[in-house]
Amino acid sequence: MSKSTLHALSQPELEQDLLHETIRNGARKLIAEAVDAELAALLEQYADRKAPDGRQAVVRNGHLPQRHVQTGVGDVEVQVPKVRDRSGTGIRFNSTLLPPYLKRAKSLDELIPWLYLRGVSSGDFQEALSALVGDQAKGLSANTVSRLKARWQDEHKAWQRRDLSQKRYVYWWADGVYSNVRMDNKLCLLVIVGVTEHGHKELVAVEDGHRESEASWLELLESLKSQHLGVAPKLAVGDGALGFWKALTKAYPETRHQRCWVHKTANVLDKLPKALQPKVKSALHEIYLAETRDAAHTAFDSALKRFQDKYPKAMGCLKKDREELLAFYDFPAVHWIHLRTTNPIESTFATVRLRTKKSRGCGSRDTTLAMVFKLMQTAQKRWKRIKGFQLLELVVNNVEFQDGEAVEDQSDGNVA
């Protein structure tokens, strides 16, 4: 007779099961509170809007059907509230924390830094942790979290010293992202995301800087060179205000410069009256969406001619980076959508966005930096290859491109 595999749970197993149940219950409560906070913000946004009969236009209207989200501690039941728009304008509530497609939540190891940075609870980080795991969850005590944060800082420091001798990045995106770490201590994160010769996007650097200064960027770039990143990227994309450009010229003088059109558009429109902004924005679209460099220059000249006399500051902001705004025309056309903006960084920080309001005790500079590093590492796992990655081989081999097309050598018909 075979021996039964059934056995009574030991005391440690019982404690572990109770711990998981406590964590699940705490997670359920925290998620509900966070989503309710999102809904409250939406209702406050439309608090002054009235229906034709004078009643409040946007009100709560029950919940969507209950569903389960997989987490590192098992399935957690969640319910997303609904709103009713009596004005008929189609206002709906869409939770960013629980989008309809979400089936699997972040693991606990990812959730802790995510909570820390997003500030989803009404209190500080320790209060959020308590709401997540419950008062009896000793396995995730404040001391444990402190050790986790120390470990993440160590991981970031080790990552800063990694060997890059086998890496080759064809394109870079660079940006400075600000966070109010403490009331008197503003953190500027210097971030570089790169594309390898095989088309994969990777986090190259995330460091603590000082107001995006040339000195801070140069220190970062020299650090990459000390990690044996000797081959310069072919093109770097970033905001025109960055001290990054002067530093890049010193560290990697071979790299071409491309100004981000999203940043440039925002800077130009900021110098115009609101009534004129849509018209100028349309003119800017005509420039960077032109099929050829010559057509872009024609649209550029047309915009300057139309608006220069009345709005010299706005047009001065536009024309000072003319050549750098059009550098992308010398690269494959299929890559243009990636090279005109710093979207790979912007889109990542749309979900890993730091707190923008000053709050007490929201963390040290080192801890915040480590948290961002962990979350960007997690985000990197979901980054997709760039379109037309096969053409990166031509870019690496210095094939000349004109208006997005490879130039053929007329002598033998081959690509130059």
C-alpha positions as CSV (number, residue, x, y, z in Angstrom):
1,M,0.0,0.0,0.0
2,S,1.5,3.3,-1.0
3,K,2.2,5.8,1.6
4,S,-0.1,8.8,1.8
5,T,1.3,12.1,0.8
6,L,-1.1,14.0,3.0
7,H,0.3,15.5,6.2
8,A,-0.6,18.0,8.8
9,L,0.7,21.5,8.4
10,S,3.6,22.3,10.6
11,Q,3.6,25.4,12.7
12,P,6.0,27.3,10.4
13,E,3.7,26.4,7.4
14,L,0.7,27.6,9.3
15,E,2.4,30.8,10.2
16,Q,3.4,31.3,6.5
17,D,-0.2,30.6,5.4
18,L,-1.5,33.1,7.9
19,L,1.1,35.7,6.7
20,H,0.1,35.3,3.1
21,E,-3.6,35.7,4.0
22,T,-2.8,38.8,6.0
23,I,-0.8,40.2,3.1
24,R,-3.7,39.5,0.7
25,N,-6.2,41.1,3.0
26,G,-3.9,44.2,3.4
27,A,-3.3,44.3,-0.4
28,R,-7.1,44.2,-1.1
29,K,-7.7,47.1,1.4
30,L,-4.8,49.2,0.1
31,I,-5.9,48.7,-3.6
32,A,-9.5,49.7,-2.7
33,E,-8.3,52.8,-0.9
34,A,-6.0,53.8,-3.7
35,V,-8.7,53.4,-6.4
36,D,-11.2,55.3,-4.3
37,A,-8.6,58.1,-4.0
38,E,-8.3,58.1,-7.9
39,L,-12.1,58.3,-8.1
40,A,-12.3,61.1,-5.6
41,A,-9.8,63.1,-7.7
42,L,-12.0,62.6,-10.8
43,L,-15.2,63.7,-8.9
44,E,-13.4,66.7,-7.5
45,Q,-12.3,67.7,-11.1
46,Y,-15.9,67.8,-12.3
47,A,-17.5,69.0,-9.0
48,D,-18.7,72.2,-10.6
49,R,-20.3,70.5,-13.7
50,K,-24.1,70.3,-13.5
51,A,-26.6,68.3,-15.4
52,P,-29.5,70.2,-17.3
53,D,-31.7,69.6,-14.3
54,G,-29.2,71.3,-12.0
55,R,-28.0,68.1,-10.3
56,Q,-24.4,67.1,-10.0
57,A,-23.3,65.9,-13.4
58,V,-20.7,63.3,-12.5
59,V,-21.5,60.9,-9.6
60,R,-20.6,57.5,-8.3
61,N,-22.6,54.7,-9.9
62,G,-21.8,51.3,-8.3
63,H,-18.9,49.1,-9.3
64,L,-17.8,47.0,-12.2
65,P,-18.0,43.2,-11.7
66,Q,-15.5,41.8,-9.2
67,R,-12.4,40.3,-10.7
68,H,-9.1,38.7,-9.6
69,V,-5.6,40.1,-10.0
70,Q,-2.7,37.7,-9.6
71,T,-0.1,38.9,-7.2
72,G,3.0,37.4,-5.6
73,V,0.9,36.3,-2.7
74,G,-2.0,34.8,-4.6
75,D,-5.2,36.1,-6.2
76,V,-6.6,39.3,-4.8
77,E,-10.2,40.3,-5.4
78,V,-10.7,43.8,-6.8
79,Q,-13.6,46.0,-7.8
80,V,-13.4,49.2,-9.8
81,P,-16.1,51.8,-9.1
82,K,-18.1,53.4,-12.0
83,V,-19.4,56.9,-12.5
84,R,-22.5,58.2,-14.1
85,D,-22.3,61.3,-16.3
86,R,-25.7,63.0,-16.3
87,S,-24.5,65.7,-18.7
88,G,-24.2,63.2,-21.5
89,T,-20.6,64.2,-22.4
90,G,-19.2,60.7,-21.9
91,I,-17.1,61.2,-18.9
92,R,-15.9,57.8,-17.5
93,F,-13.6,56.6,-14.7
94,N,-10.6,54.7,-15.8
95,S,-8.3,53.6,-13.0
96,T,-4.6,53.8,-13.7
97,L,-3.9,51.4,-10.9
98,L,-6.4,48.8,-12.1
99,P,-6.8,49.1,-15.9
100,P,-9.2,46.7,-17.5
101,Y,-6.4,44.6,-19.1
102,L,-4.5,44.1,-15.8
103,K,-4.4,40.4,-14.9
104,R,-1.2,40.2,-12.9
105,A,0.0,42.7,-10.3
106,K,3.6,43.5,-9.6
107,S,5.4,41.2,-7.2
108,L,5.9,42.3,-3.7
109,D,9.5,43.0,-4.4
110,E,8.4,45.5,-7.1
111,L,5.3,46.7,-5.2
112,I,7.3,48.2,-2.3
113,P,9.3,50.7,-4.4
114,W,6.3,51.3,-6.5
115,L,4.2,52.3,-3.5
116,Y,7.1,54.3,-2.1
117,L,7.4,56.4,-5.3
118,R,3.8,56.7,-6.2
119,G,2.6,57.6,-2.7
120,V,-0.7,55.8,-3.1
121,S,-1.6,55.9,0.6
122,S,-2.7,58.9,2.6
123,G,0.3,58.7,4.8
124,D,4.0,58.1,4.3
125,F,5.7,55.0,3.1
126,Q,5.6,53.1,6.5
127,E,1.8,53.7,6.7
128,A,1.4,52.3,3.1
129,L,3.5,49.3,4.1
130,S,1.4,48.7,7.2
131,A,-1.8,48.9,5.1
132,L,-0.3,46.4,2.7
133,V,0.9,43.7,5.0
134,G,-1.1,44.3,8.2
135,D,0.2,45.0,11.7
136,Q,1.0,41.3,12.3
137,A,3.1,40.7,9.2
138,K,6.5,40.5,10.9
139,G,8.1,39.2,7.7
140,L,7.8,42.6,6.1
141,S,8.5,44.8,9.1
142,A,10.0,48.3,8.9
143,N,13.4,46.8,9.6
144,T,13.0,44.3,6.8
145,V,12.0,47.1,4.4
146,S,15.1,49.0,5.5
147,R,17.2,46.1,4.7
148,L,15.5,45.7,1.3
149,K,16.2,49.4,0.5
150,A,19.8,49.0,1.5
151,R,20.0,45.9,-0.8
152,W,18.6,47.9,-3.7
153,Q,21.1,50.7,-3.1
154,D,23.9,48.1,-3.2
155,E,22.4,46.6,-6.4
156,H,22.4,50.1,-8.0
157,K,26.0,50.7,-7.0
158,A,27.1,47.4,-8.4
159,W,25.1,48.1,-11.6
160,Q,26.9,51.5,-11.9
161,R,30.2,49.5,-12.0
162,R,29.1,46.9,-14.5
163,D,31.4,46.1,-17.4
164,L,30.1,47.7,-20.7
165,S,32.9,46.6,-22.9
166,Q,30.6,44.2,-24.9
167,K,27.9,46.8,-25.3
168,R,27.2,49.0,-28.3
169,Y,24.4,51.5,-28.3
170,V,23.4,52.9,-31.6
171,Y,20.9,55.5,-30.3
172,W,20.6,57.3,-26.9
173,W,17.7,59.2,-25.3
174,A,18.7,61.5,-22.4
175,D,16.5,63.5,-20.0
176,G,16.5,65.0,-16.6
177,V,13.6,64.1,-14.3
178,Y,12.9,66.1,-11.2
179,S,11.4,65.0,-7.9
180,N,10.8,66.8,-4.6
181,V,12.5,64.3,-2.3
182,R,12.3,66.5,0.8
183,M,11.0,70.0,1.3
184,D,14.5,71.5,0.9
185,N,16.1,68.8,-1.2
186,K,15.1,68.6,-4.8
187,L,16.4,65.6,-6.7
188,C,17.3,65.6,-10.4
189,L,17.6,62.2,-12.0
190,L,19.8,62.0,-15.0
191,V,18.5,59.2,-17.2
192,I,19.9,57.6,-20.4
193,V,18.1,54.8,-22.3
194,G,19.9,53.3,-25.3
195,V,19.2,51.0,-28.2
196,T,21.6,48.1,-28.8
197,E,22.8,47.1,-32.3
198,H,20.1,44.4,-32.1
199,G,17.3,46.9,-31.5
200,H,16.7,46.2,-27.8
201,K,16.1,49.2,-25.5
202,E,18.1,49.2,-22.3
203,L,18.6,51.4,-19.3
204,V,22.1,52.8,-19.7
205,A,22.3,55.2,-16.7
206,V,20.1,56.6,-13.9
207,E,22.1,58.9,-11.6
208,D,21.6,61.7,-9.1
209,G,22.5,65.0,-10.9
210,H,22.4,68.7,-10.1
211,R,20.0,70.7,-12.2
212,E,21.0,68.9,-15.4
213,S,24.3,70.7,-15.3
214,E,27.1,70.1,-17.7
215,A,29.4,69.0,-14.9
216,S,26.8,66.4,-13.7
217,W,26.3,65.0,-17.2
218,L,30.0,64.9,-17.9
219,E,30.6,63.0,-14.7
220,L,28.0,60.5,-15.7
221,L,29.4,60.1,-19.2
222,E,32.9,59.7,-18.0
223,S,31.7,57.1,-15.6
224,L,30.3,55.1,-18.6
225,K,33.6,55.4,-20.3
226,S,35.4,54.1,-17.2
227,Q,33.1,51.1,-17.5
228,H,34.6,50.6,-20.9
229,L,31.8,51.9,-23.0
230,G,34.2,53.1,-25.6
231,V,32.0,53.2,-28.8
232,A,30.0,56.3,-29.1
233,P,26.3,56.2,-30.0
234,K,25.5,57.4,-33.6
235,L,22.7,59.7,-32.4
236,A,21.5,61.1,-29.1
237,V,18.1,62.6,-28.5
238,G,17.2,65.0,-25.8
239,D,15.9,68.4,-24.7
240,G,17.7,71.4,-25.9
241,A,18.0,72.9,-22.4
242,L,20.2,70.0,-21.2
243,G,23.8,70.5,-20.1
244,F,24.0,67.1,-21.6
245,W,24.9,68.4,-25.0
246,K,28.1,70.2,-23.9
247,A,29.1,67.2,-21.9
248,L,28.4,64.8,-24.8
249,T,30.6,66.9,-27.1
250,K,33.5,66.4,-24.7
251,A,32.9,62.8,-23.9
252,Y,31.7,61.4,-27.2
253,P,32.3,64.1,-29.9
254,E,31.4,61.7,-32.8
255,T,27.8,61.5,-31.7
256,R,25.2,63.4,-33.6
257,H,22.6,65.6,-31.8
258,Q,18.9,65.4,-32.2
259,R,16.6,67.8,-30.3
260,C,13.3,66.4,-29.0
261,W,10.4,67.8,-30.9
262,V,8.0,67.3,-28.0
263,H,10.1,69.5,-25.7
264,K,10.8,72.0,-28.5
265,T,7.1,72.3,-29.3
266,A,6.2,72.9,-25.6
267,N,8.9,75.5,-25.3
268,V,7.8,77.4,-28.4
269,L,4.1,77.3,-27.5
270,D,4.9,78.5,-24.0
271,K,6.0,81.8,-25.6
272,L,2.8,82.4,-27.5
273,P,-0.8,83.5,-26.6
274,K,-3.1,80.5,-26.1
275,A,-5.3,81.5,-29.0
276,L,-2.4,81.2,-31.5
277,Q,-0.9,78.0,-30.1
278,P,-3.0,75.5,-32.2
279,K,-2.0,77.3,-35.4
280,V,1.7,77.3,-34.6
281,K,1.5,73.7,-33.3
282,S,0.1,72.7,-36.7
283,A,3.0,74.5,-38.5
284,L,5.5,72.6,-36.3
285,H,3.9,69.3,-37.2
286,E,4.3,70.2,-40.9
287,I,8.1,70.6,-40.3
288,Y,8.9,67.3,-38.5
289,L,6.4,65.2,-40.4
290,A,7.7,66.3,-43.8
291,E,8.9,63.4,-46.0
292,T,12.3,65.0,-46.9
293,R,14.7,67.4,-45.3
294,D,14.2,69.9,-48.1
295,A,10.4,69.8,-47.5
296,A,11.1,70.3,-43.7
297,H,13.3,73.3,-44.4
298,T,10.5,74.8,-46.6
299,A,8.0,74.3,-43.8
300,F,10.5,75.7,-41.3
301,D,11.0,78.9,-43.4
302,S,7.3,79.2,-43.9
303,A,6.7,79.1,-40.1
304,L,9.4,81.7,-39.4
305,K,8.0,84.0,-42.1
306,R,4.4,83.8,-40.8
307,F,5.2,84.3,-37.1
308,Q,8.6,85.9,-36.7
309,D,7.6,89.6,-36.7
310,K,4.8,89.3,-34.1
311,Y,6.4,86.6,-32.0
312,P,10.2,86.9,-32.2
313,K,10.9,85.0,-28.9
314,A,8.9,81.9,-29.9
315,M,10.5,81.9,-33.4
316,G,13.9,82.5,-31.9
317,C,13.4,79.4,-29.7
318,L,12.5,77.4,-32.8
319,K,15.3,78.5,-35.2
320,K,18.2,78.3,-32.8
321,D,18.2,74.5,-32.9
322,R,17.3,74.2,-36.6
323,E,20.0,71.7,-37.7
324,E,19.7,69.6,-34.5
325,L,15.9,69.4,-34.9
326,L,16.3,67.8,-38.4
327,A,19.2,65.4,-37.8
328,F,16.9,62.4,-37.9
329,Y,16.6,62.7,-41.7
330,D,20.1,61.2,-41.9
331,F,18.9,57.9,-40.4
332,P,16.5,55.2,-41.6
333,A,12.9,56.5,-42.1
334,V,11.4,53.6,-40.1
335,H,13.4,54.9,-37.1
336,W,12.2,58.5,-37.3
337,I,9.2,57.8,-35.0
338,H,11.7,56.8,-32.3
339,L,14.3,59.6,-33.0
340,R,12.1,62.7,-33.0
341,T,11.3,62.6,-29.3
342,T,12.5,61.3,-25.9
343,N,9.3,59.2,-25.6
344,P,11.1,56.0,-24.4
345,I,12.0,57.9,-21.2
346,E,8.8,60.0,-21.0
347,S,6.5,57.0,-21.4
348,T,8.4,55.0,-18.8
349,F,8.2,57.9,-16.3
350,A,4.5,58.2,-17.0
351,T,4.1,55.0,-15.0
352,V,7.1,55.4,-12.7
353,R,6.4,59.1,-12.1
354,L,7.8,60.4,-8.8
355,R,5.8,62.5,-6.4
356,T,5.5,66.0,-7.5
357,K,4.1,67.5,-4.3
358,K,6.4,68.2,-1.4
359,S,5.7,65.9,1.5
360,R,7.3,65.1,4.8
361,G,9.5,62.1,5.0
362,C,9.1,60.8,1.5
363,G,12.7,59.4,1.4
364,S,16.3,60.2,1.0
365,R,18.0,60.9,-2.3
366,D,19.8,57.6,-2.2
367,T,16.7,55.6,-1.5
368,T,14.6,57.4,-4.1
369,L,17.4,56.8,-6.7
370,A,17.5,53.1,-5.8
371,M,13.7,52.8,-6.0
372,V,13.7,54.4,-9.5
373,F,16.5,52.1,-10.6
374,K,14.5,49.1,-9.5
375,L,11.3,50.2,-11.2
376,M,13.1,51.1,-14.5
377,Q,14.7,47.7,-14.4
378,T,11.3,46.2,-14.1
379,A,9.9,48.4,-16.9
380,Q,12.8,47.4,-19.2
381,K,11.6,43.8,-19.2
382,R,8.5,45.0,-21.1
383,W,10.3,47.3,-23.6
384,K,9.9,46.3,-27.2
385,R,12.5,46.3,-30.0
386,I,12.4,49.4,-32.1
387,K,10.8,49.3,-35.5
388,G,13.1,48.3,-38.3
389,F,15.9,47.1,-36.0
390,Q,17.4,45.1,-38.9
391,L,18.6,48.5,-40.4
392,L,20.7,49.2,-37.3
393,E,23.4,47.1,-38.9
394,L,23.7,49.6,-41.7
395,V,23.8,52.5,-39.3
396,V,26.6,50.8,-37.3
397,N,28.5,50.3,-40.5
398,N,28.3,54.0,-41.4
399,V,26.0,53.5,-44.4
400,E,24.9,57.0,-45.5
401,F,21.2,57.8,-45.4
402,Q,19.5,60.6,-47.1
403,D,15.8,61.4,-46.3
404,G,15.6,58.1,-44.6
405,E,16.8,56.0,-47.5
406,A,20.2,54.3,-47.8
407,V,22.3,56.0,-50.5
408,E,23.6,53.7,-53.2
409,D,27.2,54.0,-54.5
410,Q,26.7,55.0,-58.1
411,S,30.0,53.3,-59.2
412,D,28.9,49.7,-58.4
413,G,25.2,50.0,-57.4
414,N,25.9,48.9,-53.8
415,V,24.8,50.7,-50.7
416,A,27.4,53.3,-49.9
